[in-house]
């Protein structure tokens, strides 16, 4: 298992846990606020898996980071009432 904080983006710490099985990569992404409000009012975390024969751990991690940023952008857009396609 590889667990790390990958970045701070728009006021949220993005945390990723990457696990390896014999055939798949599994990844869980969670969000935490960087301000004093703690765990209240944050985007919902998500998880995905990918076949190891189709993607490397690095490429899978980069794709998950991109999805995390997209989700945070979508979350902010919906909180202020803008219309945004679902991620």
C-alpha positions as CSV (number, residue, x, y, z in Angstrom):
1,X,0.0,0.0,0.0
2,X,1.2,3.5,-0.9
3,X,-0.4,6.3,0.9
4,X,0.4,10.0,0.5
5,X,-0.8,13.5,0.3
6,X,-0.4,14.4,-3.4
7,X,-1.2,18.1,-3.3
8,X,-3.2,20.9,-1.9
9,X,-5.7,22.2,-4.5
10,X,-8.2,25.1,-4.0
11,X,-8.0,24.8,-0.2
12,X,-8.2,21.0,0.0
13,X,-5.5,18.4,0.8
14,X,-5.9,15.6,-1.7
15,X,-4.9,12.2,-0.2
16,X,-4.4,9.1,-2.2
17,X,-4.0,5.4,-1.1
18,X,-2.8,3.2,-3.9
19,X,-2.9,-0.6,-3.4
20,X,-1.6,-3.3,-5.6
21,X,-3.1,-6.8,-6.1
22,X,-1.7,-9.4,-8.5
23,X,-3.8,-8.1,-11.3
24,X,-5.1,-4.6,-10.4
25,X,-4.2,-1.2,-9.0
26,X,-6.8,0.1,-6.5
27,X,-6.9,3.7,-5.5
28,X,-8.9,5.7,-2.9
29,X,-8.9,9.5,-3.0
30,X,-10.1,11.6,0.0
31,X,-10.2,15.3,0.6
32,X,-9.5,17.3,3.7
33,X,-9.9,21.1,4.2
34,X,-6.8,23.1,4.9
35,X,-8.7,25.7,6.9
36,X,-10.0,25.3,10.5
37,X,-13.4,23.9,9.4
38,X,-12.1,20.3,9.5
39,X,-14.0,17.6,7.6
40,X,-17.2,19.6,7.2
41,X,-18.3,20.6,3.8
42,X,-15.8,18.8,1.5
43,X,-16.2,16.9,-1.8
44,X,-17.0,13.2,-1.4
45,X,-14.0,11.0,-1.9
46,X,-13.9,8.3,-4.5
47,X,-12.2,5.1,-5.5
48,X,-11.3,3.3,-8.7
49,X,-9.3,0.3,-9.9
50,X,-7.4,-0.4,-13.1
51,X,-6.0,-3.5,-14.7
52,X,-2.2,-3.6,-14.2
53,X,-1.7,-4.9,-17.7
54,X,-3.2,-1.7,-19.1
55,X,-1.6,1.0,-17.0
56,X,1.4,1.6,-14.8
57,X,1.1,2.8,-11.2
58,X,2.5,6.2,-12.1
59,X,0.0,6.8,-15.0
60,X,-2.9,5.5,-12.8
61,X,-1.9,7.9,-10.0
62,X,-1.6,10.8,-12.4
63,X,-5.1,10.0,-13.9
64,X,-6.6,9.9,-10.3
65,X,-5.0,13.2,-9.5
66,X,-6.6,14.8,-12.5
67,X,-10.0,13.3,-11.6
68,X,-9.6,14.7,-8.1
69,X,-8.9,18.2,-9.5
70,X,-11.9,17.9,-11.8
71,X,-14.1,16.8,-8.9
72,X,-13.0,19.8,-6.7
73,X,-13.7,22.2,-9.6
74,X,-17.1,20.7,-10.2
75,X,-17.8,20.8,-6.5
76,X,-17.0,24.6,-6.3
77,X,-19.0,25.3,-9.5
78,X,-22.1,23.6,-8.1
79,X,-21.7,25.3,-4.7
80,X,-21.9,28.7,-6.2
81,X,-24.8,27.8,-8.5
82,X,-23.0,27.5,-11.9
83,X,-24.0,24.9,-14.3
84,X,-21.3,22.3,-14.9
85,X,-21.3,18.9,-16.5
86,X,-21.0,16.0,-14.1
87,X,-17.4,14.8,-13.8
